[in-house]
Amino acid sequence: MQKRSELLGEIADALPEIARHLIHGRPITSGEWELTLAQMRTLKVVAGQPGCTMSELAAKLGISMGAATGLVDRLVEQELVARGEDAGDRRRVCLRLAQAGEQAQQALAEYRRKRMAAALRELSGEQIEQIAQALALLRAALESRPR
């Protein structure tokens, strides 16, 4: 059996390569929008946490407030995200998907599913189940760690 450190290195090397294969490292576009990977992640966070603040978004993405603001500015320009005020504190900015953002989020989810299906079409159901279980373990381990 391989040493733990060797296996960890293989996992660390494989993840960015896997992501590049699935996304191709270039923006995803439609007739109305063009999204980078960071913008796709931002949409996913806002979709999963409607009403989140800029600081919550920045923390979830692991980026600075300035970087989060820049991402949101570009998504607002494309009419994918809307900013709103918190009823209890007008200084607090809350984010939500605009209607076009909801449509973009659905299109991106379908795009990811199709890319994954194409990438794994040669694997058996059992192999796909093993990958899903391993990724669930990895996600849980990463989410349980303090930032």
VMD Tcl script that builds the backbone (N, CA, C; Angstrom):
set m [mol new atoms 441]
animate dup $m
set s [atomselect $m all]
$s set {name element resname resid chain x y z} {
  {N N MET 1 A 0.838 -1.181 0.000}
  {CA C MET 1 A 0.000 0.000 0.000}
  {C C MET 1 A 0.885 1.247 0.000}
  {N N GLN 2 A 0.447 2.279 -0.733}
  {CA C GLN 2 A 1.215 3.518 -0.814}
  {C C GLN 2 A 1.205 4.258 0.512}
  {N N LYS 3 A 2.240 5.052 0.720}
  {CA C LYS 3 A 2.312 5.876 1.911}
  {C C LYS 3 A 1.205 6.929 1.866}
  {N N ARG 4 A 0.738 7.294 3.041}
  {CA C ARG 4 A -0.308 8.321 3.159}
  {C C ARG 4 A 0.106 9.612 2.452}
  {N N SER 5 A 1.348 10.046 2.640}
  {CA C SER 5 A 1.796 11.302 2.029}
  {C C SER 5 A 1.776 11.226 0.503}
  {N N GLU 6 A 2.108 10.069 -0.054}
  {CA C GLU 6 A 2.062 9.900 -1.509}
  {C C GLU 6 A 0.626 9.971 -2.012}
  {N N LEU 7 A -0.280 9.314 -1.293}
  {CA C LEU 7 A -1.694 9.339 -1.684}
  {C C LEU 7 A -2.268 10.745 -1.597}
  {N N LEU 8 A -1.921 11.472 -0.530}
  {CA C LEU 8 A -2.396 12.841 -0.390}
  {C C LEU 8 A -1.876 13.714 -1.528}
  {N N GLY 9 A -0.632 13.498 -1.917}
  {CA C GLY 9 A -0.069 14.239 -3.050}
  {C C GLY 9 A -0.801 13.931 -4.349}
  {N N GLU 10 A -1.144 12.666 -4.551}
  {CA C GLU 10 A -1.886 12.286 -5.756}
  {C C GLU 10 A -3.261 12.946 -5.789}
  {N N ILE 11 A -3.921 12.971 -4.647}
  {CA C ILE 11 A -5.236 13.615 -4.575}
  {C C ILE 11 A -5.101 15.106 -4.859}
  {N N ALA 12 A -4.137 15.756 -4.216}
  {CA C ALA 12 A -3.935 17.195 -4.414}
  {C C ALA 12 A -3.603 17.525 -5.863}
  {N N ASP 13 A -2.845 16.677 -6.521}
  {CA C ASP 13 A -2.500 16.901 -7.930}
  {C C ASP 13 A -3.687 16.635 -8.852}
  {N N ALA 14 A -4.522 15.671 -8.491}
  {CA C ALA 14 A -5.628 15.268 -9.363}
  {C C ALA 14 A -6.771 16.280 -9.385}
  {N N LEU 15 A -7.074 16.891 -8.258}
  {CA C LEU 15 A -8.262 17.750 -8.191}
  {C C LEU 15 A -8.232 18.921 -9.178}
  {N N PRO 16 A -7.151 19.714 -9.258}
  {CA C PRO 16 A -7.151 20.808 -10.238}
  {C C PRO 16 A -7.246 20.295 -11.683}
  {N N GLU 17 A -6.611 19.174 -11.955}
  {CA C GLU 17 A -6.669 18.600 -13.300}
  {C C GLU 17 A -8.093 18.160 -13.648}
  {N N ILE 18 A -8.766 17.551 -12.693}
  {CA C ILE 18 A -10.156 17.132 -12.901}
  {C C ILE 18 A -11.029 18.351 -13.186}
  {N N ALA 19 A -10.860 19.400 -12.389}
  {CA C ALA 19 A -11.652 20.620 -12.589}
  {C C ALA 19 A -11.394 21.215 -13.971}
  {N N ARG 20 A -10.144 21.234 -14.396}
  {CA C ARG 20 A -9.822 21.781 -15.732}
  {C C ARG 20 A -10.512 20.979 -16.830}
  {N N HIS 21 A -10.531 19.660 -16.696}
  {CA C HIS 21 A -11.186 18.821 -17.701}
  {C C HIS 21 A -12.688 19.088 -17.761}
  {N N LEU 22 A -13.289 19.286 -16.619}
  {CA C LEU 22 A -14.737 19.488 -16.580}
  {C C LEU 22 A -15.150 20.876 -17.046}
  {N N ILE 23 A -14.319 21.868 -16.791}
  {CA C ILE 23 A -14.701 23.247 -17.103}
  {C C ILE 23 A -13.956 23.780 -18.320}
  {N N HIS 24 A -12.882 23.165 -18.695}
  {CA C HIS 24 A -12.064 23.587 -19.837}
  {C C HIS 24 A -11.336 24.902 -19.585}
  {N N GLY 25 A -11.374 25.437 -18.353}
  {CA C GLY 25 A -10.613 26.632 -18.025}
  {C C GLY 25 A -11.028 27.888 -18.756}
  {N N ARG 26 A -12.183 27.902 -19.351}
  {CA C ARG 26 A -12.623 29.132 -20.029}
  {C C ARG 26 A -14.048 29.458 -19.587}
  {N N PRO 27 A -14.443 30.699 -19.804}
  {CA C PRO 27 A -15.779 31.101 -19.352}
  {C C PRO 27 A -16.887 30.295 -20.025}
  {N N ILE 28 A -17.979 30.157 -19.323}
  {CA C ILE 28 A -19.186 29.539 -19.851}
  {C C ILE 28 A -20.071 30.684 -20.337}
  {N N THR 29 A -20.587 30.579 -21.536}
  {CA C THR 29 A -21.372 31.683 -22.086}
  {C C THR 29 A -22.734 31.219 -22.570}
  {N N SER 30 A -23.623 32.180 -22.598}
  {CA C SER 30 A -24.909 32.009 -23.261}
  {C C SER 30 A -25.091 33.282 -24.078}
  {N N GLY 31 A -26.230 33.434 -24.687}
  {CA C GLY 31 A -26.481 34.654 -25.445}
  {C C GLY 31 A -26.509 35.891 -24.568}
  {N N GLU 32 A -26.844 35.718 -23.281}
  {CA C GLU 32 A -27.005 36.869 -22.400}
  {C C GLU 32 A -25.881 37.060 -21.388}
  {N N TRP 33 A -25.099 36.024 -21.093}
  {CA C TRP 33 A -24.094 36.153 -20.059}
  {C C TRP 33 A -22.852 35.347 -20.376}
  {N N GLU 34 A -21.770 35.724 -19.672}
  {CA C GLU 34 A -20.507 34.997 -19.735}
  {C C GLU 34 A -19.983 34.914 -18.311}
  {N N LEU 35 A -19.677 33.709 -17.871}
  {CA C LEU 35 A -19.290 33.500 -16.475}
  {C C LEU 35 A -17.944 32.814 -16.348}
  {N N THR 36 A -17.124 33.354 -15.469}
  {CA C THR 36 A -15.876 32.704 -15.097}
  {C C THR 36 A -16.182 31.681 -13.999}
  {N N LEU 37 A -15.208 30.868 -13.656}
  {CA C LEU 37 A -15.389 29.894 -12.590}
  {C C LEU 37 A -15.736 30.588 -11.275}
  {N N ALA 38 A -15.053 31.683 -10.961}
  {CA C ALA 38 A -15.338 32.415 -9.725}
  {C C ALA 38 A -16.768 32.950 -9.722}
  {N N GLN 39 A -17.235 33.434 -10.862}
  {CA C GLN 39 A -18.610 33.933 -10.938}
  {C C GLN 39 A -19.618 32.796 -10.809}
  {N N MET 40 A -19.293 31.630 -11.359}
  {CA C MET 40 A -20.182 30.475 -11.210}
  {C C MET 40 A -20.289 30.078 -9.740}
  {N N ARG 41 A -19.159 30.069 -9.049}
  {CA C ARG 41 A -19.169 29.744 -7.625}
  {C C ARG 41 A -19.989 30.765 -6.851}
  {N N THR 42 A -19.872 32.034 -7.219}
  {CA C THR 42 A -20.628 33.093 -6.553}
  {C C THR 42 A -22.123 32.877 -6.742}
  {N N LEU 43 A -22.543 32.579 -7.952}
  {CA C LEU 43 A -23.962 32.307 -8.210}
  {C C LEU 43 A -24.449 31.143 -7.364}
  {N N LYS 44 A -23.633 30.108 -7.276}
  {CA C LYS 44 A -24.035 28.927 -6.504}
  {C C LYS 44 A -24.216 29.271 -5.025}
  {N N VAL 45 A -23.322 30.071 -4.475}
  {CA C VAL 45 A -23.442 30.466 -3.072}
  {C C VAL 45 A -24.697 31.305 -2.862}
  {N N VAL 46 A -24.914 32.298 -3.721}
  {CA C VAL 46 A -26.078 33.168 -3.569}
  {C C VAL 46 A -27.370 32.367 -3.759}
  {N N ALA 47 A -27.362 31.409 -4.672}
  {CA C ALA 47 A -28.543 30.565 -4.870}
  {C C ALA 47 A -28.826 29.733 -3.626}
  {N N GLY 48 A -27.783 29.254 -2.981}
  {CA C GLY 48 A -27.943 28.415 -1.802}
  {C C GLY 48 A -28.203 29.193 -0.524}
  {N N GLN 49 A -27.885 30.495 -0.527}
  {CA C GLN 49 A -28.069 31.343 0.653}
  {C C GLN 49 A -28.701 32.675 0.244}
  {N N PRO 50 A -29.950 32.648 -0.226}
  {CA C PRO 50 A -30.576 33.919 -0.622}
  {C C PRO 50 A -30.577 34.895 0.554}
  {N N GLY 51 A -30.252 36.141 0.269}
  {CA C GLY 51 A -30.199 37.153 1.314}
  {C C GLY 51 A -28.861 37.231 2.025}
  {N N CYS 52 A -27.866 36.463 1.540}
  {CA C CYS 52 A -26.556 36.514 2.190}
  {C C CYS 52 A -25.942 37.899 2.005}
  {N N THR 53 A -25.079 38.255 2.936}
  {CA C THR 53 A -24.396 39.544 2.868}
  {C C THR 53 A -23.085 39.387 2.102}
  {N N MET 54 A -22.471 40.517 1.792}
  {CA C MET 54 A -21.178 40.474 1.107}
  {C C MET 54 A -20.135 39.771 1.974}
  {N N SER 55 A -20.156 40.023 3.275}
  {CA C SER 55 A -19.162 39.380 4.141}
  {C C SER 55 A -19.400 37.875 4.224}
  {N N GLU 56 A -20.651 37.455 4.244}
  {CA C GLU 56 A -20.952 36.017 4.247}
  {C C GLU 56 A -20.496 35.375 2.939}
  {N N LEU 57 A -20.736 36.067 1.832}
  {CA C LEU 57 A -20.289 35.558 0.532}
  {C C LEU 57 A -18.773 35.437 0.493}
  {N N ALA 58 A -18.076 36.484 0.919}
  {CA C ALA 58 A -16.607 36.470 0.913}
  {C C ALA 58 A -16.074 35.320 1.764}
  {N N ALA 59 A -16.682 35.121 2.938}
  {CA C ALA 59 A -16.239 34.029 3.819}
  {C C ALA 59 A -16.482 32.677 3.170}
  {N N LYS 60 A -17.635 32.498 2.577}
  {CA C LYS 60 A -17.975 31.206 1.949}
  {C C LYS 60 A -17.030 30.905 0.774}
  {N N LEU 61 A -16.663 31.938 0.015}
  {CA C LEU 61 A -15.770 31.746 -1.128}
  {C C LEU 61 A -14.298 31.742 -0.722}
  {N N GLY 62 A -14.002 32.188 0.514}
  {CA C GLY 62 A -12.620 32.245 0.969}
  {C C GLY 62 A -11.822 33.340 0.292}
  {N N ILE 63 A -12.488 34.484 0.039}
  {CA C ILE 63 A -11.830 35.598 -0.650}
  {C C ILE 63 A -12.035 36.878 0.160}
  {N N SER 64 A -11.360 37.942 -0.234}
  {CA C SER 64 A -11.491 39.226 0.457}
  {C C SER 64 A -12.826 39.882 0.105}
  {N N MET 65 A -13.212 40.857 0.918}
  {CA C MET 65 A -14.435 41.620 0.643}
  {C C MET 65 A -14.314 42.350 -0.693}
  {N N GLY 66 A -13.136 42.887 -0.976}
  {CA C GLY 66 A -12.939 43.596 -2.249}
  {C C GLY 66 A -13.123 42.679 -3.443}
  {N N ALA 67 A -12.592 41.471 -3.347}
  {CA C ALA 67 A -12.751 40.504 -4.441}
  {C C ALA 67 A -14.222 40.100 -4.588}
  {N N ALA 68 A -14.901 39.905 -3.471}
  {CA C ALA 68 A -16.321 39.550 -3.516}
  {C C ALA 68 A -17.131 40.682 -4.141}
  {N N THR 69 A -16.810 41.909 -3.772}
  {CA C THR 69 A -17.517 43.058 -4.332}
  {C C THR 69 A -17.321 43.124 -5.841}
  {N N GLY 70 A -16.100 42.884 -6.300}
  {CA C GLY 70 A -15.834 42.887 -7.739}
  {C C GLY 70 A -16.622 41.813 -8.467}
  {N N LEU 71 A -16.675 40.619 -7.901}
  {CA C LEU 71 A -17.450 39.531 -8.510}
  {C C LEU 71 A -18.928 39.904 -8.591}
  {N N VAL 72 A -19.459 40.427 -7.489}
  {CA C VAL 72 A -20.877 40.788 -7.462}
  {C C VAL 72 A -21.152 41.940 -8.425}
  {N N ASP 73 A -20.251 42.920 -8.492}
  {CA C ASP 73 A -20.441 44.035 -9.431}
  {C C ASP 73 A -20.626 43.519 -10.857}
  {N N ARG 74 A -19.778 42.578 -11.264}
  {CA C ARG 74 A -19.870 42.045 -12.634}
  {C C ARG 74 A -21.158 41.242 -12.837}
  {N N LEU 75 A -21.588 40.538 -11.802}
  {CA C LEU 75 A -22.838 39.770 -11.913}
  {C C LEU 75 A -24.056 40.693 -11.911}
  {N N VAL 76 A -23.986 41.791 -11.184}
  {CA C VAL 76 A -25.068 42.784 -11.207}
  {C C VAL 76 A -25.145 43.420 -12.596}
  {N N GLU 77 A -23.979 43.748 -13.185}
  {CA C GLU 77 A -23.949 44.323 -14.542}
  {C C GLU 77 A -24.619 43.395 -15.552}
  {N N GLN 78 A -24.459 42.091 -15.362}
  {CA C GLN 78 A -25.065 41.116 -16.278}
  {C C GLN 78 A -26.516 40.788 -15.882}
  {N N GLU 79 A -27.003 41.479 -14.837}
  {CA C GLU 79 A -28.367 41.304 -14.333}
  {C C GLU 79 A -28.645 39.881 -13.850}
  {N N LEU 80 A -27.609 39.260 -13.261}
  {CA C LEU 80 A -27.739 37.911 -12.724}
  {C C LEU 80 A -27.937 37.917 -11.211}
  {N N VAL 81 A -27.400 38.922 -10.544}
  {CA C VAL 81 A -27.529 39.071 -9.098}
  {C C VAL 81 A -28.108 40.447 -8.814}
  {N N ALA 82 A -28.939 40.521 -7.766}
  {CA C ALA 82 A -29.516 41.801 -7.342}
  {C C ALA 82 A -29.072 42.076 -5.911}
  {N N ARG 83 A -28.787 43.341 -5.652}
  {CA C ARG 83 A -28.470 43.781 -4.301}
  {C C ARG 83 A -29.732 44.374 -3.689}
  {N N GLY 84 A -29.894 44.169 -2.402}
  {CA C GLY 84 A -31.023 44.756 -1.689}
  {C C GLY 84 A -30.605 45.136 -0.293}
  {N N GLU 85 A -31.420 45.950 0.353}
  {CA C GLU 85 A -31.154 46.365 1.719}
  {C C GLU 85 A -31.816 45.404 2.696}
  {N N ASP 86 A -31.186 45.262 3.827}
  {CA C ASP 86 A -31.771 44.500 4.925}
  {C C ASP 86 A -32.818 45.398 5.579}
  {N N ALA 87 A -34.015 44.877 5.789}
  {CA C ALA 87 A -35.086 45.676 6.390}
  {C C ALA 87 A -34.705 46.176 7.776}
  {N N GLY 88 A -33.914 45.406 8.509}
  {CA C GLY 88 A -33.522 45.785 9.856}
  {C C GLY 88 A -32.307 46.696 9.916}
  {N N ASP 89 A -31.506 46.735 8.854}
  {CA C ASP 89 A -30.283 47.535 8.840}
  {C C ASP 89 A -29.998 47.946 7.406}
  {N N ARG 90 A -30.338 49.184 7.065}
  {CA C ARG 90 A -30.211 49.635 5.675}
  {C C ARG 90 A -28.771 49.681 5.193}
  {N N ARG 91 A -27.812 49.678 6.113}
  {CA C ARG 91 A -26.402 49.677 5.702}
  {C C ARG 91 A -25.963 48.309 5.200}
  {N N ARG 92 A -26.700 47.308 5.565}
  {CA C ARG 92 A -26.349 45.923 5.236}
  {C C ARG 92 A -26.906 45.565 3.856}
  {N N VAL 93 A -26.034 45.100 2.968}
  {CA C VAL 93 A -26.422 44.722 1.613}
  {C C VAL 93 A -26.682 43.220 1.561}
  {N N CYS 94 A -27.848 42.847 1.073}
  {CA C CYS 94 A -28.214 41.444 0.930}
  {C C CYS 94 A -28.255 41.093 -0.554}
  {N N LEU 95 A -27.841 39.886 -0.861}
  {CA C LEU 95 A -27.755 39.450 -2.259}
  {C C LEU 95 A -28.789 38.378 -2.545}
  {N N ARG 96 A -29.294 38.402 -3.750}
  {CA C ARG 96 A -30.201 37.349 -4.219}
  {C C ARG 96 A -30.006 37.214 -5.720}
  {N N LEU 97 A -30.399 36.051 -6.238}
  {CA C LEU 97 A -30.345 35.872 -7.675}
  {C C LEU 97 A -31.479 36.652 -8.321}
  {N N ALA 98 A -31.168 37.323 -9.402}
  {CA C ALA 98 A -32.204 37.927 -10.237}
  {C C ALA 98 A -32.819 36.794 -11.063}
  {N N GLN 99 A -33.894 37.077 -11.759}
  {CA C GLN 99 A -34.547 36.025 -12.550}
  {C C GLN 99 A -33.576 35.413 -13.560}
  {N N ALA 100 A -32.802 36.254 -14.223}
  {CA C ALA 100 A -31.814 35.737 -15.186}
  {C C ALA 100 A -30.746 34.912 -14.478}
  {N N GLY 101 A -30.430 35.272 -13.236}
  {CA C GLY 101 A -29.466 34.502 -12.452}
  {C C GLY 101 A -29.977 33.126 -12.103}
  {N N GLU 102 A -31.266 33.035 -11.799}
  {CA C GLU 102 A -31.870 31.725 -11.535}
  {C C GLU 102 A -31.804 30.854 -12.786}
  {N N GLN 103 A -32.087 31.455 -13.937}
  {CA C GLN 103 A -32.019 30.709 -15.195}
  {C C GLN 103 A -30.579 30.290 -15.495}
  {N N ALA 104 A -29.630 31.185 -15.237}
  {CA C ALA 104 A -28.217 30.867 -15.463}
  {C C ALA 104 A -27.777 29.749 -14.528}
  {N N GLN 105 A -28.201 29.806 -13.274}
  {CA C GLN 105 A -27.840 28.771 -12.298}
  {C C GLN 105 A -28.372 27.415 -12.752}
  {N N GLN 106 A -29.598 27.367 -13.243}
  {CA C GLN 106 A -30.174 26.117 -13.742}
  {C C GLN 106 A -29.405 25.618 -14.973}
  {N N ALA 107 A -29.052 26.538 -15.875}
  {CA C ALA 107 A -28.287 26.159 -17.069}
  {C C ALA 107 A -26.912 25.624 -16.683}
  {N N LEU 108 A -26.275 26.243 -15.687}
  {CA C LEU 108 A -24.965 25.783 -15.240}
  {C C LEU 108 A -25.048 24.402 -14.595}
  {N N ALA 109 A -26.085 24.172 -13.817}
  {CA C ALA 109 A -26.255 22.861 -13.190}
  {C C ALA 109 A -26.420 21.783 -14.260}
  {N N GLU 110 A -27.199 22.080 -15.270}
  {CA C GLU 110 A -27.393 21.124 -16.372}
  {C C GLU 110 A -26.090 20.913 -17.138}
  {N N TYR 111 A -25.347 21.984 -17.372}
  {CA C TYR 111 A -24.053 21.895 -18.048}
  {C C TYR 111 A -23.113 20.988 -17.257}
  {N N ARG 112 A -23.043 21.178 -15.921}
  {CA C ARG 112 A -22.164 20.348 -15.085}
  {C C ARG 112 A -22.578 18.884 -15.152}
  {N N ARG 113 A -23.876 18.616 -15.096}
  {CA C ARG 113 A -24.358 17.230 -15.154}
  {C C ARG 113 A -23.985 16.576 -16.492}
  {N N LYS 114 A -24.164 17.301 -17.569}
  {CA C LYS 114 A -23.841 16.749 -18.897}
  {C C LYS 114 A -22.342 16.491 -19.033}
  {N N ARG 115 A -21.519 17.428 -18.569}
  {CA C ARG 115 A -20.064 17.246 -18.641}
  {C C ARG 115 A -19.640 16.034 -17.804}
  {N N MET 116 A -20.254 15.882 -16.627}
  {CA C MET 116 A -19.906 14.760 -15.764}
  {C C MET 116 A -20.362 13.449 -16.394}
  {N N ALA 117 A -21.562 13.431 -16.941}
  {CA C ALA 117 A -22.070 12.210 -17.582}
  {C C ALA 117 A -21.160 11.802 -18.742}
  {N N ALA 118 A -20.736 12.776 -19.524}
  {CA C ALA 118 A -19.848 12.471 -20.650}
  {C C ALA 118 A -18.497 11.955 -20.156}
  {N N ALA 119 A -17.980 12.562 -19.110}
  {CA C ALA 119 A -16.672 12.165 -18.590}
  {C C ALA 119 A -16.692 10.766 -17.994}
  {N N LEU 120 A -17.837 10.370 -17.415}
  {CA C LEU 120 A -17.901 9.090 -16.696}
  {C C LEU 120 A -18.677 8.015 -17.447}
  {N N ARG 121 A -18.988 8.243 -18.688}
  {CA C ARG 121 A -19.852 7.297 -19.417}
  {C C ARG 121 A -19.268 5.895 -19.543}
  {N N GLU 122 A -17.958 5.749 -19.459}
  {CA C GLU 122 A -17.321 4.437 -19.581}
  {C C GLU 122 A -17.283 3.667 -18.261}
  {N N LEU 123 A -17.648 4.321 -17.166}
  {CA C LEU 123 A -17.565 3.675 -15.861}
  {C C LEU 123 A -18.858 2.945 -15.520}
  {N N SER 124 A -18.731 1.930 -14.688}
  {CA C SER 124 A -19.904 1.180 -14.244}
  {C C SER 124 A -20.650 1.973 -13.169}
  {N N GLY 125 A -21.858 1.553 -12.893}
  {CA C GLY 125 A -22.623 2.168 -11.822}
  {C C GLY 125 A -21.911 2.060 -10.489}
  {N N GLU 126 A -21.281 0.913 -10.242}
  {CA C GLU 126 A -20.545 0.714 -8.990}
  {C C GLU 126 A -19.360 1.671 -8.888}
  {N N GLN 127 A -18.644 1.874 -9.982}
  {CA C GLN 127 A -17.506 2.792 -9.966}
  {C C GLN 127 A -17.968 4.230 -9.719}
  {N N ILE 128 A -19.068 4.609 -10.335}
  {CA C ILE 128 A -19.607 5.963 -10.132}
  {C C ILE 128 A -20.036 6.132 -8.677}
  {N N GLU 129 A -20.630 5.105 -8.102}
  {CA C GLU 129 A -21.022 5.160 -6.694}
  {C C GLU 129 A -19.799 5.324 -5.796}
  {N N GLN 130 A -18.705 4.628 -6.119}
  {CA C GLN 130 A -17.470 4.753 -5.333}
  {C C GLN 130 A -16.928 6.180 -5.398}
  {N N ILE 131 A -16.954 6.772 -6.579}
  {CA C ILE 131 A -16.483 8.151 -6.739}
  {C C ILE 131 A -17.356 9.092 -5.924}
  {N N ALA 132 A -18.669 8.924 -6.011}
  {CA C ALA 132 A -19.592 9.782 -5.259}
  {C C ALA 132 A -19.336 9.676 -3.760}
  {N N GLN 133 A -19.121 8.460 -3.274}
  {CA C GLN 133 A -18.858 8.268 -1.842}
  {C C GLN 133 A -17.535 8.918 -1.435}
  {N N ALA 134 A -16.510 8.747 -2.262}
  {CA C ALA 134 A -15.207 9.333 -1.948}
  {C C ALA 134 A -15.286 10.859 -1.941}
  {N N LEU 135 A -16.007 11.419 -2.896}
  {CA C LEU 135 A -16.141 12.878 -2.937}
  {C C LEU 135 A -16.946 13.395 -1.755}
  {N N ALA 136 A -17.945 12.657 -1.325}
  {CA C ALA 136 A -18.722 13.057 -0.146}
  {C C ALA 136 A -17.819 13.075 1.091}
  {N N LEU 137 A -16.946 12.092 1.211}
  {CA C LEU 137 A -15.997 12.058 2.327}
  {C C LEU 137 A -15.044 13.252 2.266}
  {N N LEU 138 A -14.537 13.542 1.070}
  {CA C LEU 138 A -13.612 14.661 0.901}
  {C C LEU 138 A -14.314 15.981 1.239}
  {N N ARG 139 A -15.514 16.171 0.727}
  {CA C ARG 139 A -16.270 17.402 1.008}
  {C C ARG 139 A -16.495 17.553 2.513}
  {N N ALA 140 A -16.913 16.496 3.168}
  {CA C ALA 140 A -17.167 16.553 4.616}
  {C C ALA 140 A -15.887 16.888 5.381}
  {N N ALA 141 A -14.777 16.297 4.975}
  {CA C ALA 141 A -13.504 16.579 5.647}
  {C C ALA 141 A -13.110 18.030 5.464}
  {N N LEU 142 A -13.300 18.560 4.263}
  {CA C LEU 142 A -12.932 19.948 3.997}
  {C C LEU 142 A -13.859 20.925 4.712}
  {N N GLU 143 A -15.139 20.623 4.750}
  {CA C GLU 143 A -16.098 21.525 5.393}
  {C C GLU 143 A -15.982 21.505 6.909}
  {N N SER 144 A -15.462 20.429 7.482}
  {CA C SER 144 A -15.349 20.348 8.950}
  {C C SER 144 A -14.129 21.101 9.473}
  {N N ARG 145 A -13.244 21.483 8.588}
  {CA C ARG 145 A -12.024 22.195 9.001}
  {C C ARG 145 A -12.322 23.673 9.199}
  {N N PRO 146 A -11.738 24.287 10.233}
  {CA C PRO 146 A -11.886 25.746 10.372}
  {C C PRO 146 A -11.087 26.427 9.261}
  {N N ARG 147 A -11.572 27.575 8.825}
  {CA C ARG 147 A -10.884 28.293 7.750}
  {C C ARG 147 A -9.660 28.991 8.259}
}
mol reanalyze $m
mol bondsrecalc $m
mol representation Tube
mol addrep $m
